[in-house]
Amino acid sequence: MDKVFINNLEVEAVIGIFQWEREVRQLISVDIEMDFDNKTAAKSDDIKDALNYKLVGKRVTAFIQKSRFQLVETLAEKISKIILKEFPVSKVKIKVSKPGAMRGSDSVGVSIVRP
């Protein structure tokens, strides 16, 4: 299956389990990989036949900005459900990272795959 992806979509959100995390917006990075058959779009060269990654990115960004989850696991799950419900994809892989959340690492987070 073909893949359409968005890498390092950076959005500020309220996320975390500590009190201070509930009071500030933190940078979240999201990678999205979606299974989508690109043959028709490649043949027609028409955006109407493609998976419009700009629309996916805008929808996910708007959702994250309004969210107030404690866990990145919850955020990843909710993002996957939105994409699978609202866009014509058969499978999605979501990686949610919190840059700088743990001393000594670039980022921490989760990666999930949902059919």
N, C-alpha and C positions, 0 to 999 in steps of 0.2 A: 504494500500500500504506500502511496505517496505521503509525504509529510509536509505540512505547512507549519512554520514555527515563528515564534516571537521570543527573542532572547533578551534577558536583562531589562524587562519592563520595570522601571523604577517608579514606585508610588509611595507616598507618605500615608501612614495609617496609625491608628491606636491599636496596639497589639502587645500582649505580654501579660504575665501573671503577677508582677510586682506593682505595688501602688504607684511608684513613680512612672511606670510604663503606661498606666491608665490615664496619666495627666499630660503626656506629650505625644507628639506624632513622631514615629520612627520610619526610617527608610526601609522599604521592603523591596526585594528584587524577585521578579517572577519570570520563569521560563515556561513557555507553553509550546507543546508539540502536538499537532492534531493530524489524525489520519483523514485524508481527503483525496479522492480520485481527481487528479489534475488533467486527465486526458482531454476532456471536453473543453476546458479553458485553454489548454495549449493549442488545440485545433482551431477554436474560434477566435482566440486572441481578444476575448471580451470579458470584462470584469464581472459581468452578470453570471458567467459560468464558473467563476473562481470563488474560492473561499476568501472573503475580504478580510485580511488580517488587520486592517486598520479599524474596522468595525468591532472585531473581537477585542482588540487592544483598548478601544474607547470604553467598551462595555465592562471589561474587567477592571480598568482603572477607576471608573465611576463607582463600581461595587466596592473595591478596596478602600477608596477614600471615605466611604460612608460606614464601613465596617468597624466593629469594636470587639473583636474576638480576643480571647486569651491565648489560644494556641495556633501556631502556624499549621498544624494538622487540620484544624477546623477550617481555616481560611482556604487551604488547598482543596479540601473536599467540596466546599461551597463553590469555588471557582470552576471545578470540574463539572459540577451539576449544571451551572449556568451555561457553560459552553456546549455540553451535550444536549441540553434542552433547546437552546436558542439558535444553534448553528448546525449545518448539515455535516457533522463529523461523526465517524463511527467509533473513534477511540481518542482519548486525550491523555497526555502526560503533563503533569503540572509539577514544577519545582518552585517552592517558596523559600527564599533565603532572607535571613536577617543579618545584613553586613555589620560587623563589629560587635555582635552580641556576646561573643566569648573571647576573652583575652587570648592571644596567641593564634587565632584563626581569622581568615578573611571573612568568613560567614558561617552560619549554621542554618539548618532548615530541614525540610522534608521533600521527598519526591514521591508522587503517586501516579499510578496508571489506572484509568477507568474505561471500561468498554461502553 
